[in-house]
């Protein structure tokens, strides 16, 4: 990966104009196509397979009048007056007639009709006109909304006497999140942080430009996707929020590495290529973890959540693509202007320098590491306690802004009728076999009225065909309360009773029931999703750091961060503490998919910080061997970038809180808290303390696991190793090896200290206990070794797969005619041929054939071919190999040089 990114970065730097032009064209094409073809967002929360959704789908076919969205007109007369008067009845009747003539209105329920119950408030001051529509919320036209509002205004004028009419309901709600100037504060803070960090306006602006471009492309593609699939209004806003945060951070990582390399004197183009390969590898790792976690939202089995995860993952993927292509091009445009200025020398005698804040911080955290760990774990555990009361629900009109028609109507209904009228339930009954459908529906309604938690049953009627009955059940509590969820369970518990008593099947549905089912399914998906995320983090970090304790520590820290974020969110949005300061208009519950989104996004960000911080610590430990010094030096070198990245991400998320919609606000708040806790408390305080406690035990895998676990080079170490060996050994050799070592499952050396210089066309004879393992190492088949090794000009183990195409491995123990296989390898232009157990070739004709081939090692194209052979006894192959062949016993530290 790092080698590919190195070439990609160099290519982007050289073709900077083309790369920039392509991204601008992509942005224009995506934006233009979205403007022309987008179908708008769809906030219909469906959950296929649930009882509520199946019943709702059935109602759309047999009783369409009650399956669409609805509006409400609520008439309220002043205190001391009654709504049920002849004058008011006449005015309401005229309004009902006008409402019934609107194109999208299915029917209108007159509150004073003799068959309607519960449409006049208990205090007699309010009357509710229900207006079911034929269409879903997304299909309600602006003309219909305007007409509903106008009729409500006319009704208020007709009644007079200080009466008020509120036009609201779902049809007049506006839950689509919108960007406001407040969100720009996050970008301003990001710019200030970047200016302070880089002391360069060019360097500070570059991450913002690239992040905004990536977000623009992702938004265009998301809205274009509405042509083929419904997308909720939350998805684009979530993609903007996450895309901006990660886009700025990913560009920051590359830019920081590039400037460090320029300060070391590296050429601009070479520095761009190396920064893309090293920091770019970490960016791809971080982006990959976020993308996988977001795509993992599909485990909930809820379509709208899956599309939301895909949309956010698209934003992250584009941020990664921009970081490894457009950012290198812009770095090339900037040229040497990004090279940091050398600090001016002070003439006066300097005072004793104080240690930097980062050094003081890490020393404080590791001075008494056990105390640090106990304090942080206990503190975060306490912060997570409010999470036990976290309630999940889908947003309703009670979450709309104060002063909006939908919110005012919601509050008036709750005040005069009770909170349950804002979220009525619908019980459907299959009455096709009944000879008295009206009587059957009324008997069921009568029993439902007796259930605890039922405020009223205002409507019970069969459809026009007489095959399905609907019964409207109004709870005594609000739609998002726990008691309403219990009532739904209680109603469903009566289904067997109604089947036994009346022979009819019933089901509970309605928007409130769908929301309860969605919340329940999302809650049940948290455990498998958490297992997926935790398992993924353990495996990925073990691949990166080759350690057991580092992944365990990182995953435990991630869980602490998630718990603290859940606790803070519940403390504000459920319990209501500080809600006014954050402009929270509705408390008691948070949107159902907040926990699973928080877990997914924070997982990727936590792994991001873990990689950038711990990789520097590990690098210093590998080079120096002192774990405690490595913690301090690695922390000091990495903390500046990690702090800047965390502050920027916190600012971007926090900027969406004050003016964000009811859907986005709690998500942004929880992400801001999660990022702050994870970066500053967990990664920069708890992690150094845990590493200090573990010492050398923090690093290393059991050998058997180390060999089976793939390597993920998240910091480009492989490329650094390859560049270091670019000019080594100085001559064109077939094999160059230095200090090779391979260990078995128990950590014992199979071979150690091996050094080889084999020219092209030479022959090397290996014998001894480790000969076979060394032969397969040179052939690119064994990759878990240490030391420096180049075979046919390729650095191993980075290019083992490419080398295998140029190397022929012939096991003489099993080969019927090794000479024929050698000839075939020569015909395919193999550059290296290795023969294992060549001393087992005993037949005279086969040995003669093999001897002739080894004596003239030329491929079909005429190039020199090198041989490596193994044997048990060198004397038994003396007649086979050329006289110039060098014998290398593979037992301990050996060095062979072939001239």
N, C-alpha and C positions, 0 to 999 in steps of 0.2 A: 504493500500500500504506500509506504513512504517513498519508495523509488518512483512509483507512478505519479505521486503528488509532486515530487521534485521535478519531473519532466513537465508536468502540467503547469506548475508555477513558472518555470522558465519559458514555456511556450506562451503563456498568458502575458508575461512581461514583454516578450518580443513582439507579440501581435496585439499590443494594448489597444490600439485604435479599433481593430476588428472586434475585440472582446467587448469594449464599451459600446460600440455600435450595435452589436447583436443584443446586448441586454436592453438597450433603449428600444430597439425594434420589438423585442419580446414584451416589454412593458406597454408599448403603444398598442400592439396587437391584442394582448390580453384585456387591456382596459377598454379598447374600442369594441371588441367582441362582446364584453360583458354589458356595456352600455346599450348595445343594439339588441342583444338576444336574451338578457337575463329575465327570468320569470318572477322575480321577487321571492322573498323568503316565506316559509310556511312553518308556523308555530303550533301545528297540530301534533300533540304529543300522543303517539299511538304506541301500543304495546301488544303486538300480535300474539294470539294464543291465550291471552288472559280472558277471564269471564267478562269483565267490563267491556273490553274491546270487541269481543265476539258479539255480545248483546247490542253494542252500539252499531256495529256493522249490520246486524240483522234489522235494527230499527230503520236504518237508511233505506232498506229495501221495502219494508212493510208499513212503515209509519214515518215517511220522510218529514212530516210536519214537526217532529220533535227531535230530529237527528242533526239539524243544522245548528248554527250559533243562534244567539238570541239577544234582544235588546229589552230595556225596561224603561217605562215612564213612571216615576214615583211622584204622586201628588201629595203635598203636605200643606195642611191648613194651620193657621195660627192656633195657639193655645186658647182653650175655651170654645172652640168651634169643632164641628164634626164634618168629616168628609162625605158622609152618606146623607146628602140633602138632594131634593129634586133638581136644584140648579146645577149642582156639581154632577149629578147623574147625567143631565142633559149635555153638559159640556164634555164629559168623558165619553158619552156615546158618540158625539160628533167626531171626537178625536179618534175613537176606535174605527169608525167608518173610514176616515181618511187614511189611517194606518193600513187597513185591509186592502186598500187600492194600490199600495206600493208594489213594485214589480218583484222585489226580493222577499217580501213578507209572506210567510206561509199561512199564518193565522194570527188572530189577536184575541187575547183573553180579557174580557171586560170584568173588572173586579166586582161589579154590582150585578153580574149575571146570577140567576138563581142556582145554577149548577156549580158555581165556583165557591170554594171555601178558602178562608185564610188570606184573601187578597186585600182585606181591610185590616189595618193594624189593631191590636187589642185596645189601644187608647182611642181608637176611632178617628185619629187625626190624619192618617195616611192611607192612600189607596195605591195599589201596585198594578200597573197595566203591563202584562207580559206580552212580548212580541217575538215569537219564534220565527226565524228566517229559514228560507229554503236552502241557503248556501252556508259554507263554512266561513270562518272568520277571515281567511285570506281572500275570499271572493267577494266580500262586502265592498260595494263601490262607494267612492266619496259622495256620490249623489244620494245614495240611500242614507248615509250618515247625516248629511245636511238636511234631508227631508225629515228624518226622525227628530233631529234637534229643533227644526222649525215648527213641527207639530207640537212638540212639548212646550215651546215658547208661546204658541197660540193658545194652548190649553191653559197656561198660566194666566194669560191676559183675559181669557174668557171667564175663568173662575173669579179672579180679582180678589179683593179683600185681604191682601197680604199673603195669599197662597203662593207656594213655589212649586215648580215642577222640575224634577231632575231627570235628564235623559242620559241613560248609561247602559250598563250591561256589557257583556263580552264584545258585542258588535261595535261598540264605541270605544273599546280599549285601544291603547297604543303601547304595546310592549316591545316594539322594535328598538334595540339600543342604538344610541346615536353618539357620535363623537362630539365633544365640547372643547372649548379652549382650555379647560382644566387639564385635559390629558396632555396638552402641550407642555405643562409644567415639568412633566417627567423628562421630556426631551431637553428642556432647558437645564435641568439638574445634570442630566447625562453630559451635556456639552461642557458645563462647568467642571465636572469631575475629569473629563478628558483633557481640558485645557490645563488644569492643575497637574495632571499626571504627565502630560507630554511637553508642556510649555511650548506648544506649537499649535497655531490655529488650523493649519492644513491637516495635521495629524488628528486634531480633535473633531473636525467636521467630517472627515472621511468615514468613520463608522456610522455616523448618523445618516449620511447620504446612501450608503450601501444598504442599511437596514430599511430605510424608507422605500428604496427601490424594490427590495425583496418583498416587502409587505404589499406594495402596489401590484406586483405581479400575482402574488397569491390571492389577493382580493379579486382581481379580475378573473382568475381561473375558478375561484369558488362561486362567484355569481354566474359565470358561464355554465357551471355544472348544474345550475337550477333547471337547465333544459332537460336533463335526464333524470334528476332525482330531487325530491323535496329537501330543502336545507333550512334549518331553523335560523332565526335572526341572531341568535347567540353565537352561532358558528363563525361568521365573519369577524365579529368583535373579538372573540376569543383568539382567532388567528392573528388579528392585528396586535393584540396585547402580547401574546407569546412571541410572535414574529419580531416585533420591535425589540423586545428584551434580549432574546437570543441573538438576533441579528447584530445588535450593537456589541454584545459580548464577544461573539465569534470574530468579528473584525478587530476588536480590541486585542485579542490574543495574538493574531497574526501580526498586527501592527507593532505590538510591544516586542515580540521576538525579532522582527525586522530591524527595529531601531537599536536593539541591543547588539545585533550583529554588525550594523553599520558603525556603531561606536567602537567595535573591536577591529575596524578597518576593512571589513569585507566589501567587495564590489557590490554595486546595487543589484545587478541582475542575479548574481550568485546568492546574495542575501535574500532576495525575493523567492528564489527557488527553494532555498533551505528553510525559510520561514513557512512556506506552503507545505513542505514535507514534514516538518517537525510539529509546529503549532497546528498546521492543517490536519495532521493525523489525530491530534487531540480533539479538534473541532468535529471531525467526522465521528469519532468515538462518542463524544458528548451528544451530537445531533442524533446519532443512531439510537442511543439509549432513550432519548426523548421520543423519537418517532415510534420505536417499538412499544413504549409505554402508552402512547396515545392511541396507536392502533389496537393495543390490548383492551381498550374500552369496549371493543366488540364482544368481550366475554359476557357482558351484561345481556346480550341478545335483544337490545332495544335499538331499532333502526335509527331514530333521530340522534341517539348518543353515538352510534357508530359513525354516522356522517359528520358529526361534530368532531370526533377524534380524527377522522381522515382529513378534515379541513385544517385543523390545527397542525397535524403532522405534515401536511403540504407546506404550510407556512414555515415550519422548522426545516424541512428538506430544502426549500428554496433559500433559506438563510445560509445553510451549509454550502449550497451551490454557489451563491454569491461570494461567500467567504473564500472559497478556493479557486475562483476564476476572476471575478471582477475586482476583488481587493488586490490580488497580485498585479493586475493591470494598472490600477490606480497608484499602487506603490511605485510602479515603473514610471508612470507619468510624473510623480513627485520627484523622483530621482534622488540626488544627494541632499536635497533640501530637508529631508526627514532625518538626516544625520544629527544626533544630539550635539549640542555645543559643549565644548570642554569647559568645565567650571573655572572661573577666574581665580587666580591665586591671590590670596590676601597678603598685603605687605606687612601688616602688623603680626606680631608673634601670636599664633593661635593658642587659645586656651585649651585645656584638656577636653577633648571631644566627648560629648555625651553619647551613650549608645542610642541607636535609632529606636523609635517606638516599637517596631516589630521585634527587635531583639529583647527589649524590656518585656514585651508581652509574652513572648514564648518562654523566657526565663521564669517569669512569674507563674505561668501555667504549669511548668514542669518542675518548679522548685519543690513542691509537695504534690506529686502527681495523683496519689491516691485521694487526697483531700479534694483536689480539683474534680476528679471523676465523681466522687460521692456528691459534692455540692451541685454539680451540673445535672447529674442524673436525677437527684432528688428534686431539684428546682423545676426541671422540665416535666417531671412526673406530676408535680403539683399543678403546673400550668395546664396539664392535659385533663385534670379532673372535670372541668365544665363540659368536656366533650361527651361525658356520659349522658348528658341531657340534650345532646344535639338532635333536633327534629328535622326531618326531611319532608319537603312538600313541593309541588309545582306552584309557580307563581299564579296568583289570581288578581282581581281588581283591587284587593286590599293592599297590594304592593305597588300600585300606581302612585304617581306623585300627588301630593295634596293640591287641590284646586283643579285637577283634571276631571272631566265629566264622569268617567268611569269610577274614580275614587270617591267623588262626592256622593254619587248614587249608592255606592257600596256602603259608605258610612251611614247614610240616611236609612237604608234598608236595615242595617244592623241595629240602629238606634230604635226604630219604631216597630220592626217585625221580629228582630232577633238575629243573631249572627248566622244561624243555619239557613236562612232564606237566601244568603249569598252563595250557597253551595248545595242546592237540593240534590237528592239522589233519585234515581229512577229505577223502579222495580218492574221488570217485564214479566209477563205471564203468557204462556202458550195455551190459548183457550180455544183452539180450532175444533176440539172435540166436544166443547160444552154446548148444551142446548139453551143455556141462559147466560150468555157472555157478560151482560151488564151486571146481573146479580152475582156472578162468580167474582168479577173484579171488585165489586163493592164488599163482598165478604172477606176477601183477602185484605182489602184496604182497612176494614174494620179491625182485623187482627193486628195489622201493622201499627195502628194507632195506639195499641196497648203496650207496645214494646218500650223499654226504658231508652231514653235518648231521642225519642221521636217527638218533635214539637207539634207537628200537624201533618195531615195527608190532604193537601188542598185539591188534588186532582186524581181521579180514578176513572178511566174510560177505555173501552176497546177501540181499536182502529176501525175505519169505515168498513173493511172486509170482515170484521168480527173474528179474526184469527189470532190477534195479538192484543193483549191489554197492557196499558202502562199505568203505573201508580207512582205519583210524585210524593216522595217522603222528605220532609224538611227536618233536619236534625236540630237539636237544641244548642249545638255548639258550632264553632266556626269550621270552615272547610279544612283548615290545616291543623286542627287540634287532634290530640290523641283520642279524645272521646268520640269524634266522628269516625275515626278508623275502627274503633271498637264497635260502633253501631253498624258499620258495613259488615264486619265479621258476624255480628248478631243476626243481621238480615240474611246473610248467606247460610247461617246455621238453621234458618227456618225452611230452607229449600226442600229438604227431605220431608218435613212435616206437610208442606203444601202438596207435594207429590202424593203422599199417602192419603191425605184428607180429601183433596179435590181432583187428584189425577192430573195436575198441571205442573209443568216445569217453570220455575222462576229463575231470574238472574238479576243481579244488581249492577247498574251501569250509571252513566252520567259522567260529566267532566270531573266531578269530585272523586267518584269511584275510580276512574282511570288514573287520576293523579295519585291516589292511595296505592293502586297496584303498581304504578311506575316506581314509586318510592320504595315499596316493599321489594320489588325485584332488584332495584339498584342496591338496596341494603344487603340483600342476600348475595349480590355479586362482589361485594367488597372483599370477602374472605378469599375466594379464588383469585381475584385480581391482585390482592396483596401477596398471596403465595407466588403468583407469577412474577411480580415485581421483585420480591425479596430473592427468589431463586435466581432471577436474571442478574441481579446485582452481585450475588455471591459468585456466580460463574464468570461474569465479565471482569470483575475486579481480580479474581484469582488468575485469569488469563493475563491481565495487564501487569500485576505486581508480583506474580509467582509467589503467593503467600496465602496462608490460611487465616491468620489473625487480622490482616488488613481488611479483607472483605467482610469478616464477621463484625469488626469494629465499625466499618463504614455503614453496613446495613442497620446495625443497632442505632447508630446516630441518625440515620434517615428516619427510622421509626419514631425516635424521640422528637425529631423536627415535625413530623406529621402530627403526632399527638399534641404538641404545643400549638400548632396551627389550628387544629380542630378545636382545642380548648379556647383559644382566643376568639375564634369565630362564634362559638356557642355563647361565650361570655357577652359579646356585643349584640349579635343578631338574634339570639334566642332569649337570653336573659335581659337584654336591653341596656346594659351598662355602657355609657358613652355613646349611645345610639344617636342622640341629638347632635353631638359634636361632629359625627360623621355623616349627618344628613340621612340617616336610616329612617325610612318612612313606615316600615312594617317590621315588627319583631315577632318572635314565637317560632319561626322555622326558617330554614334556608333551602335553596333550590336543591332538588333531589340529587342532581348529578355533581354537586360540588365535591363531595368526598372523593369520588373516583377520579375526577379531573385533577384535583389537588395532588392525589397520590401519584398519578401518572406524570404530571409536569414536574413536580418537586423531585421525583426520583431522578429524572434526567439532569436537572440542575445540580442536585446533590452529588451525583457521580461526576459531573463537570468539575466542581470545586475539589472533589476528592482527588481526581486525576492530576490536576494542575499543582496541587499542594504536595501530595504524598509522592508524586513522581520525582519532584526535586529532592525531597528528603531521601528517597531510595537511591537516586543517582549519587548523592554525596556519600551515602553509606557504602555503596558498592566501591566507590573510588577510595574512600578513607578508612572504612572498616570500623569507625567509632560511631555507634548508634546515637549516642547523646549529642555529640558534636554535629552529626548529620541532621538531627531534628532542628537544631538552632540555625545552622547555615542554610539548610533547605527552606526553612520557614521564612527566613529573612529575604531570600532571593525570590520567593514566589508570592509572598504576602501582598506586595504592592499591587500586582495584577489582580489577585483574587479579591482584594478589598475594593478596588475600582469596579470590577465586574459586578460584585454583589451590590454595591451602592447604586450603580446604574440600574440593575434589574429591580431592586427594591423601589427606586424612584419611579420607574415605568409602571410597575404594578400599582403602587400607592396612588399614582395620579388618576387612576380609573375609579378610585373609591369615592371622592366627594360628590361628583356629579354623575356617577355611573348609574345605569338602570338597576332595577331590583334584581335582575338576573346576574349582571356582571359584577355589581358592587361586592357581594360576599365572596365571589371567586377571586376578585382582585385583592381583597383584604386578606384572605387566607393565604394567597400566594406571596404577598408582601411579607406577612408575618413568617411564613415558612422559609422564605429566602433569607430573611434577617437572622432567624434562629439557626438555620443550618449553616450559613456562612460564618457568622461571627461567634456563635456559642459552640456549635458542634465541631465544624471543620477547623477553626482557628484557635480553639481552646481545648475542647475535649480530645480531639485527635492527637495533638502533641503530648498531652498528658498520658493517654493510653499507650502511645508508642514509647514514651519514657518508662512506663511501668513494664512493658514487655521487653525492652532492650533488644538483644539479638534475636530473641524468639519471635519477634514480629515479622522477620523476613525468612523466606524459604518455604518450599513445598516438599512433602515426602517425594523421594525420587520416582516412585512408581506413578504418582499422580502428575508429577512434573512432565514426565514423558508422554502421558496420555492427554494432557490438557493442551489445546492449541495455544499459540502465542498471539497476543494482540498487542502490537507495537503502537501504543496510544501517544507516544511522545517522539516518534521518529528516531529512536535509538539505533535502529538497524541502518538507517541512512547515514547517521553520524559515523557509525562504524565503517560503512562502505566508503564514505568520503575520506576517512582517515587512512584507509588502505588503498586509495586511488593510485598512488605512485609507488606503492610497495609491491614487489621487492626491488624495483628499478630495472629489471630485465624481464623479457617475455618468457615465462616459465609455464610448464604444464601444471605443476603443483607447487604451491608455496604454503608452508605451514609453520606456525610459531606457537609454542607453548600449548599444544592441543591436549585436552584432558576430557575424559569421559568416565562417568561414574555409573555403577550398577544400582539396583534398587535399594541396597543397604548403604549407599554412599561410599562404597569402596572403589578405588580407581581401576578401570579396565585398562586404560593406558593413560600416561601422564607425561607432560613435558616433551611431547613429540615435536620435532622440527624437521622439515623436509624442504629441499630445493631440487626439483626435478625438471630439467629442461625439456622442451618439446622433442618428442621422439625418443626419450629415455625410457628405461625400464627400472622399476623398483620392486624388489623382492621383500615381502614382509613375512616374518615368522615369529612364533611365540604365542603366548596365551591371548593377547589382545589383537592379533593380526587380522582376524576376520572382522572385528568391530571397526578397526581403523580402515580396512579396505572399503567397507560399506559407508563409512564417513566420507572418504575421498570420492566415492561414487554419488554422494548426495542423498543416500538412503537413510543415514542416521544424522539427526539434526540437533539433538540435545547435548551438544558439547560446548566447551569453552575454549577460548584462544582465537587466533587469527588463521584463516584458511582461504586460499584462492585456488580454484581449479579451473583450468582453461580460461583464465581471466575473469571468472565470476566469483564474487565474494559469497562464501557460505556462512551460515545456512540461509541467508536472505534469498539467494537465487538457486536454491536446491531444485525446485521444480523445473526451471529452465535448463539447468545443467543435465538433468536426467535424460533429456532428448539427445545429448551429445555423448553420453556414456553408455557403453554396453557392459552388462554384468553377466558373466558366464560362470555358473556353478559347475565345476568340473566333476564333482562327486556324482551329479545326476545326468550330466550331458553325455549322450552316446558318442558324439564326435565334436569335441571342443574346437578342433581346427576348422570345421565347416562353419561353426558359429562365429569364429573370429573372422573368417573370410567374408561372411555376410555383413558383419559389422564394418569391416573395411570398405565394403561396397556401398554402404550407406553414409560414408564420410564421418564415422564416429571419431571424435578427437581423443578419447580415452577409452581403453578396453581393460577391464579388470577381470582376472581369472582367480576364482577361489578354489583352494585345494588342487593346485595344478600338479602337485607331485603324485596325485592319484591317477593321472593319465599314464597307463602302464604299457599298452600295446605299442609295439615298435612303429607300425605305420602311422598311428595317430601321433606319436611323439615326433616322428620325422616331419609330418605335415605341420605341426605346431611350431617346431623349431624353425622351419623355413619362414613362416609368417612372422615370428618374433624377430628374426634376423633382418627383415626388410619392412619396417613398420611404416608403410605408406598407404594412404587412403586412395579411393578411386580418383579423386581430384588431384592427387599428388602431394597433399599436405602431410606433414609428419604426424604420426600417431604414437601416443605414449601408452605404456603398459604398466599395470600394477598387478602383481601375482602374490598369492599366499601359499605357504607350504608348511609342513611340519618339520621337515629336515632339509636345510638348504643344500646339502650335498646331493640330494636326489634330483635336484633340478639344475645342477651345474651344467649339464649338457643341453638343457633346453633354452636357457636365457642367454643373451649376449654377454660377452666377457666384460662389457662396460657396466653391466647392471650392478646396482648397489643393494646389498642385503641389509635390512633394518630389523633387528630383533625388537619386538614390541613388548617390553616388560616394564620399563620405568622410563625416566627422563632420557631421551635419545635425540640425536640430531644427525641428519644425513644430508650431505650436499653432493649432488651429482654434477660433474663437469663434462 
